[in-house]
Each structure stands twice: as C-alpha cells, then as structure tokens.
Amino acid sequence: MFLGDSCSCIEREREVGVGEKMVKLAAAVIVPLGVLFFLSGLVINLFQAIFFVLIRPLSKSTYRRINRVLAELLWLELVWIVDWWAGVKIQLYTDSETFKLMGKEHALVISNHKSDIDWLVGWVLAQRSGCLGSTLAVMKKSSKLLPVIGWSMWFSEYLFLERTWAKDESTLKSGLERLRDYPLPFWLALFVEGTRFTQAKLLAAQEYAASSGLPVPRNVLIPRTKGFVTAVSHMRSFVPAIYDVTVAIPKSSQAPTMTRLFKGQSSVVHVHLKRHLMKDLPETDDDVGQWCKDIFVAKDELLDKHKEQDTFGEQLLRDIGRPKKSLLVVVSWSCLLAFGVLKFLQWSSLLSSWKGLTLSAVALLVVTLMMQILIRFSQSERSTPGKVAPGKPKNGGDSSVSVQKQQ
C-alpha cells in the first residue's frame, strides 16, 4: 500500500509538472507566436477580402496572382517555425530531372499521411520550389471555419468536402474544373488514405486486407481511390504530372508534432518524391484506381527498405537549403505589428484602466485558445477504429473521398 501510494504521488507530481510546463509553454511561446500569426493573418485576410470583392470580378487571373503573394506571406510564418524556430531538417530524395521541374509545372500530389505536420512539410518543399502561394489541398469542409488559416485557404481556392461522396462528387468536380485556367504552377495535395496513420488504423486496414484477399499493408493504410480517380479524369488534360510522395521518420529522430515545433524541438523528416507522367496512367477509371492501389503497395515496400537502411538512397538526396525569406518575413511582421500595437496602446490608453487590462487579458486568452485549437487540429486522431466487416471498408471505404484534416 505504501509503495502504491508513493507511485501515485509520483504520477501526480509528474502530471502537475507537465501541466506547469504546458502553462509556461503557452505563456512563453504560444502567446507571442499566436499574437504575431493571428494579427498578421487578419491583416492578410482583410486584403484578400478586398481584392476578392474588387479585383476578382474584373480579372480572376490578376486576383489569383495577387492572392498568391498574400497567401505566401502568411504561410511563410509557419515555414519559419519549421525552418528557424524548431530547425526541422527535411531531406528530399528525388531524381535530378524531377528536382529541376518542381515548381515549374502543375502537379497532383499524393502522399502517405505519416505525421501531424505532413502539410507543413509539403509547404516547405513548395516554398523551396517557388510555388508556396499556389499550393492547394482537398480539405474537410470545417477547415474553412478556422480563423485566419481556414479563411486564407478559402480565398486561395482550396477544395472543401464533407466526406460524403453523394454530396462531394459534384463539389470536387467543379472545384477541379476551376483550376483549368489557373495562371501559375500549382500543387494540389490529396491524401488518399483519408486519415493519418496510426497503429490502430493500421490494424483495422490489415484485418480488412486479409479478409478481402488484398496485399496486407505494413506501413501505410489502404487508399480510397474515388477522389483520386475523379481528380485524374478532370486534370489529365492540363496537369502533366503526379508527384508520388513518401514521408518517413528516421530511427534517430522523434516524429514531429505541432507541440514539438512550438517548443523549438527539432526533428528529421525524409521525403521521397517520384514523378509520374499523367499521360502514362491507364485510361479507364477502374484501372486508374488500381494504379493508385499499386502505388501504395510499392510505397509500403519502399518504407520497408527505409526501415532497414534508414535512408531512401544517398544518390537521390537533394540539397533544398534553408532560405532566409521566411526569417525576413517574420522579422518584418514582428517590427511592423510591434510598432502598430505600441502606437495603438499609446492612443487608446488601454492598459491604464482595469477595463482595458481585462480586455487585453481576454484577447490574449482567445489567441492562446486559437493556437491550442490549431495544435489539436493538426494532431493525429487517437480514436480506435471499429472492426471492418469483410467486403465493406470502414466509413464506406471507396465511397468517400479522401480529405486532408488540417490544415
């Protein structure tokens, strides 16, 4: 009993220690970064709204070019967290021809969904390729309700779906058609596994594969192909390539998360990128769907090899550097907003009364809560999926389109 009580006390002390650390983290990191991100984001949202109302009706192409710059100014702040605050090392493995073409052509990007920050990894690669402001993704419909980040995605023409194919089919098709006249190279990300990888979801996928006579996955989930097939059928004529991305975490590194990023803790992420010509894909929808499934079988084998060698092959490793652009943007925003806030406080005398102090405290609390929502929204789902009946994938399987929960 004494030993048990001691253990319980130790556990409670640990929990209290973790709680205190989270409070300190919120005060020291999340609040200042949150204030910077949300104030600058609201300014960008305002300009996006103005140009959407005034410019887009006159010239959609001009609006898209302007919005590309505005969106990049916002996304660069998150790239800065990856590159300069946390110092996450993203190592790209691809052939020299693909490396030269990145950012110079439209591309449909499909990837396994390994970590909480796969979307940020994609943004870093897009920034290095010069197309950060024109990166797009298929997202959950609720994502567009997120202040700042979701609003900016809406202005940037991300595709928002409900995960119900009967409702999403027409939405997806019309959204893809709107990209036909996009004036600059874009990347459209589609996570065909439909959710982030967890061990619980892998077990459910393995059970379903075994009962259905499919290859049993070890490192990926079974792709849901209806969204992919629709994307290929509508984009084949104006998108030349599919970027097949495989994300892996080396044994020597912890998996990156949003919490680790805000703590300034570094990680290493390996990214393998293989380019497939859209014209080389099969013609029929069924064959395109099977092509996607075969790609994930090959991806599974590639991840097996990565586990053994802890690399995708040194001959494919490309230097993507760490440009100072995101650092300059964050420093500029910090100086501009600090000056603006200081002048506002001097003008309003907000901190000279209890009412003003209360309003300021509430504003900081709101920012902290919004940043916590962003962190939780980026985390892997922890629920354990139910068993999948033979012949009937969970959540309708292929009957639902895969969407990115982010971002």
C-alpha positions in Angstrom: 0.0 0.0 0.0 2.8 2.4 0.9 4.6 1.6 -2.4 1.3 2.1 -4.3 0.7 5.4 -2.6 4.2 6.6 -3.4 3.8 5.7 -7.0 0.5 7.5 -7.2 2.1 10.6 -5.6 5.0 10.4 -8.1 2.5 10.2 -11.0 0.5 13.1 -9.7 3.7 15.1 -9.3 4.6 14.3 -12.9 1.2 15.3 -14.1 1.5 18.6 -12.2 5.0 19.1 -13.7 3.7 18.5 -17.2 0.8 20.9 -16.6 3.2 23.6 -15.3 5.4 23.1 -18.3 2.4 23.5 -20.7 1.4 26.7 -18.9 4.9 28.0 -19.3 4.9 27.0 -22.9 1.7 28.8 -23.6 3.0 31.9 -21.9 6.5 31.9 -23.3 5.8 30.6 -26.9 2.2 30.1 -27.9 1.0 33.6 -26.9 3.7 35.7 -28.7 3.7 33.4 -31.8 -0.1 33.4 -31.7 -0.4 37.1 -31.5 2.0 37.5 -34.4 0.3 34.9 -36.5 -3.3 36.0 -35.9 -2.7 39.7 -36.1 -0.7 39.4 -39.4 -3.2 36.8 -40.6 -6.2 39.1 -40.1 -4.4 41.9 -42.0 -3.8 39.4 -44.9 -7.4 38.1 -44.7 -8.6 41.7 -45.0 -6.5 42.4 -48.1 -7.6 39.0 -49.5 -11.3 40.0 -49.0 -10.8 43.4 -50.6 -9.1 42.0 -53.7 -11.7 39.2 -53.8 -14.5 41.8 -54.0 -12.8 44.4 -56.2 -10.4 42.6 -58.4 -11.7 39.0 -58.9 -14.9 40.1 -60.8 -12.8 42.0 -63.2 -9.9 39.6 -63.7 -9.7 36.2 -62.0 -6.2 35.7 -63.2 -5.0 39.0 -61.7 -6.7 38.2 -58.4 -5.0 34.8 -58.3 -1.6 36.3 -58.8 -2.2 38.9 -56.1 -3.6 36.3 -53.7 -0.7 34.0 -54.3 1.6 36.7 -52.9 -0.7 37.3 -49.9 -1.1 33.7 -49.1 2.7 33.2 -49.2 3.2 36.0 -46.7 1.0 34.1 -44.3 2.3 30.5 -45.0 5.9 31.8 -44.6 5.3 32.4 -40.9 4.6 28.6 -40.5 7.6 27.7 -42.7 9.7 29.9 -40.4 8.6 27.8 -37.4 9.7 24.7 -39.2 13.0 26.1 -40.5 14.2 28.6 -38.0 12.3 28.1 -34.7 12.3 24.3 -34.4 15.1 23.7 -37.0 13.3 20.7 -38.5 15.6 19.1 -41.1 13.6 18.0 -44.2 15.7 15.8 -46.5 14.4 15.4 -50.1 15.2 12.3 -52.1 14.3 12.5 -55.8 16.0 12.3 -59.2 17.7 15.3 -60.8 15.1 15.8 -63.6 12.2 15.9 -61.1 14.1 18.2 -58.8 14.5 20.7 -61.7 10.8 20.6 -62.6 9.4 21.1 -59.1 7.5 24.4 -59.0 7.6 24.8 -62.8 4.5 22.7 -63.6 1.1 21.9 -62.3 1.1 18.7 -60.2 -1.3 16.4 -58.4 0.5 15.4 -55.2 -0.4 12.2 -53.4 1.3 11.1 -50.2 1.1 8.8 -47.2 -0.1 10.6 -44.1 2.7 9.8 -41.6 3.0 12.7 -39.2 1.0 15.6 -37.7 2.8 18.1 -39.9 2.9 16.5 -43.3 1.0 19.5 -44.7 3.8 21.8 -43.3 6.4 19.5 -44.9 4.7 20.0 -48.2 4.6 23.7 -47.7 8.4 23.8 -47.1 9.0 21.8 -50.3 6.6 24.1 -52.2 8.4 27.2 -50.8 11.8 25.8 -51.9 10.2 25.2 -55.4 8.8 28.7 -55.6 5.1 27.8 -55.5 4.1 28.2 -51.9 1.4 30.7 -52.5 -0.3 28.4 -55.1 -0.3 25.2 -53.0 -3.8 23.7 -52.7 -5.4 20.8 -51.0 -8.6 18.8 -50.6 -9.8 19.6 -47.1 -12.5 18.9 -44.6 -15.3 21.4 -45.0 -15.0 22.5 -41.4 -11.4 23.6 -42.1 -12.5 26.8 -43.8 -14.1 28.0 -40.5 -10.7 28.2 -38.8 -9.9 31.9 -38.3 -7.0 33.2 -40.4 -5.7 29.9 -41.8 -9.0 28.5 -42.9 -10.2 31.8 -44.3 -7.0 32.2 -46.3 -7.4 28.8 -47.7 -10.9 29.7 -48.8 -9.6 32.8 -50.6 -6.9 30.6 -52.2 -9.5 28.2 -53.7 -8.8 25.1 -51.6 -11.3 22.3 -52.2 -13.6 21.7 -49.1 -15.5 18.5 -48.9 -17.9 16.8 -46.4 -16.6 13.2 -46.7 -19.9 12.1 -48.2 -19.5 11.1 -51.8 -23.1 11.8 -52.8 -22.5 15.5 -51.7 -18.8 15.8 -52.5 -18.7 14.4 -56.1 -20.1 17.5 -57.8 -18.2 19.8 -55.5 -14.9 18.1 -56.2 -15.6 18.1 -60.0 -16.5 21.8 -60.1 -13.5 22.7 -57.9 -11.1 20.8 -60.2 -12.6 22.4 -63.3 -12.0 25.8 -61.8 -8.2 25.1 -61.7 -8.1 24.6 -65.5 -7.2 28.3 -66.1 -5.0 28.8 -63.1 -2.3 31.2 -64.3 0.7 29.9 -62.3 2.1 26.5 -61.4 0.2 24.9 -58.6 0.3 21.8 -56.4 -2.9 20.1 -55.4 -2.4 17.7 -52.4 -4.7 14.7 -52.0 -4.2 12.3 -49.0 -5.8 9.2 -50.5 -5.5 7.2 -47.3 -8.2 9.5 -46.0 -6.8 9.9 -42.5 -3.5 10.0 -40.6 -1.6 6.8 -40.0 -1.8 5.3 -36.5 -1.2 1.8 -35.3 -4.9 1.3 -34.5 -5.9 2.3 -38.0 -3.2 0.0 -39.5 -4.6 -3.0 -37.6 -8.0 -2.3 -39.0 -6.6 -1.9 -42.5 -4.6 -5.2 -42.1 -7.7 -7.0 -40.9 -9.8 -5.8 -43.9 -7.0 -6.6 -46.4 -6.6 -10.1 -45.0 -10.3 -10.8 -45.2 -10.6 -9.4 -48.7 -7.6 -11.0 -50.3 -5.7 -7.8 -50.7 -2.0 -7.2 -50.0 -1.7 -6.7 -46.3 -0.1 -3.3 -45.6 2.7 -2.8 -43.0 3.5 0.9 -43.2 0.5 2.6 -44.9 -3.3 2.4 -45.0 -5.4 1.2 -47.9 -6.0 4.1 -50.3 -9.6 5.2 -51.1 -9.5 5.9 -54.7 -12.7 7.6 -55.8 -11.4 11.1 -55.2 -8.1 10.3 -56.9 -9.9 8.8 -59.9 -12.1 11.9 -60.2 -9.0 14.2 -59.9 -7.1 12.3 -62.6 -10.1 12.2 -65.0 -10.6 16.0 -64.7 -7.0 17.1 -64.5 -5.4 14.8 -67.1 -5.7 17.4 -69.9 -4.0 20.3 -68.1 -1.9 18.8 -65.3 1.2 17.0 -66.7 2.4 15.1 -63.6 1.6 13.3 -60.4 4.1 13.6 -57.6 4.1 10.4 -55.6 5.4 11.5 -52.1 6.5 9.1 -49.4 7.2 10.5 -45.9 9.3 8.6 -43.4 10.9 9.4 -40.0 14.4 8.0 -39.4 15.1 5.9 -36.4 17.3 8.6 -34.8 14.5 11.2 -34.8 11.3 11.7 -32.9 8.1 12.2 -35.0 7.5 15.9 -35.5 4.3 17.4 -34.0 2.9 20.9 -33.7 3.7 20.8 -30.0 7.3 19.9 -30.6 7.5 22.7 -33.2 6.3 25.3 -30.7 8.7 24.0 -28.1 11.5 24.5 -30.6 12.4 20.8 -30.7 14.0 19.6 -33.9 13.2 16.5 -35.9 14.3 14.9 -39.1 11.9 14.0 -41.9 12.8 12.0 -45.0 10.7 12.7 -48.1 10.9 10.5 -51.3 9.4 12.1 -54.4 8.7 10.2 -57.6 7.2 11.9 -60.7 4.7 10.1 -62.9 3.5 11.5 -66.2 -0.2 11.9 -66.2 -0.3 10.7 -69.8 1.1 7.3 -68.8 -1.8 6.5 -66.5 -4.4 3.9 -67.6 -7.5 5.2 -69.4 -10.4 3.6 -67.5 -11.5 4.7 -64.1 -11.1 1.2 -62.7 -7.6 0.9 -63.9 -6.7 4.3 -62.5 -8.0 3.2 -59.2 -5.9 0.0 -59.3 -2.9 2.1 -60.3 -3.3 4.1 -57.1 -3.5 1.0 -55.0 -0.4 -0.5 -56.7 1.4 2.8 -55.9 0.7 2.3 -52.3 1.8 -1.3 -52.4 5.1 -0.1 -53.8 5.2 2.7 -51.2 4.8 0.1 -48.5 7.8 -1.8 -49.8 9.8 1.4 -50.1 9.1 2.1 -46.4 10.2 -1.4 -45.5 13.5 -0.7 -47.2 13.7 2.7 -45.4 13.3 0.9 -42.1 16.3 -1.3 -42.9 18.6 1.3 -44.4 17.3 4.5 -42.6 17.5 6.3 -45.9 15.9 6.4 -49.4 19.3 6.2 -51.0 22.1 8.8 -50.7 22.4 9.1 -54.5 18.9 10.7 -54.5 19.4 13.2 -51.7 19.0 16.8 -52.8 20.0 19.9 -51.0 17.0 22.1 -50.5 18.7 24.6 -48.2 17.1 26.9 -45.7 16.3 30.2 -47.4 16.2 33.4 -45.3 12.9 34.6 -46.9 10.7 33.3 -44.1 13.0 34.8 -41.5 12.8 38.2 -43.1 9.1 38.0 -43.4 8.7 37.1 -39.7 11.1 39.8 -38.6 9.3 42.4 -40.8 5.9 41.4 -39.4 7.2 41.5 -35.9 8.6 45.0 -36.2 5.5 46.3 -38.1 3.0 44.8 -35.6 5.0 45.8 -32.5 5.1 49.4 -33.8 1.4 49.4 -34.6 0.4 47.8 -31.3 2.6 50.3 -29.3 1.0 53.3 -31.1 -2.5 51.9 -30.6 -1.8 51.4 -26.8 -0.5 54.9 -26.6 -3.5 56.3 -28.4 -6.1 54.3 -26.6 -4.6 54.2 -23.1 -5.9 50.6 -23.0 -3.5 49.5 -20.2 -4.2 52.4 -17.9 -7.6 51.1 -16.6 -8.9 47.8 -15.2 -11.3 47.6 -18.1 -8.5 47.9 -20.6 -6.4 45.4 -18.8 -9.3 42.9 -18.7 -9.9 43.3 -22.4 -6.2 42.8 -23.1 -6.2 39.6 -21.0 -9.3 38.2 -22.7 -7.7 38.9 -26.1 -4.5 37.0 -25.1 -6.6 34.2 -23.8 -8.5 34.0 -27.1 -5.2 33.9 -29.0 -3.9 31.1 -26.8 -7.1 29.1 -27.2 -7.0 29.5 -31.0 -3.4 28.3 -31.1 -4.4 25.3 -29.0 -7.2 24.6 -31.5 -4.6 24.8 -34.3 -2.3 22.3 -32.5 -5.1 19.9 -31.7 -6.5 20.2 -35.3 -3.1 19.1 -36.6 -2.7 16.1 -34.2 -3.4 12.6 -35.2 -6.8 11.2 -34.4 -6.4 9.0 -31.3 -9.6 7.0 -31.5 -9.5 3.3 -32.3 -11.4 2.4 -35.4 -14.0 -0.3 -35.2 -13.6 -3.6 -36.9 -14.2 -3.6 -40.6 -16.6 -6.2 -42.0 -15.3 -8.2 -44.9 -16.1 -6.6 -48.2 -17.2 -3.4 -46.6 -14.5 -0.8 -45.8 -14.9 1.3 -42.7 -16.7 4.6 -43.2 -17.7 3.4 -46.7 -14.2 2.9 -47.9 -14.0 3.9 -51.5 -17.4 5.5 -51.3 -16.0 8.5 -49.5 -13.4 10.9 -51.0 -10.1 11.3 -49.1 -9.6 14.7 -47.5 -6.9 16.3 -45.5 -7.7 17.2 -41.9 -5.6 20.2 -41.3 -4.5 22.3 -42.2 
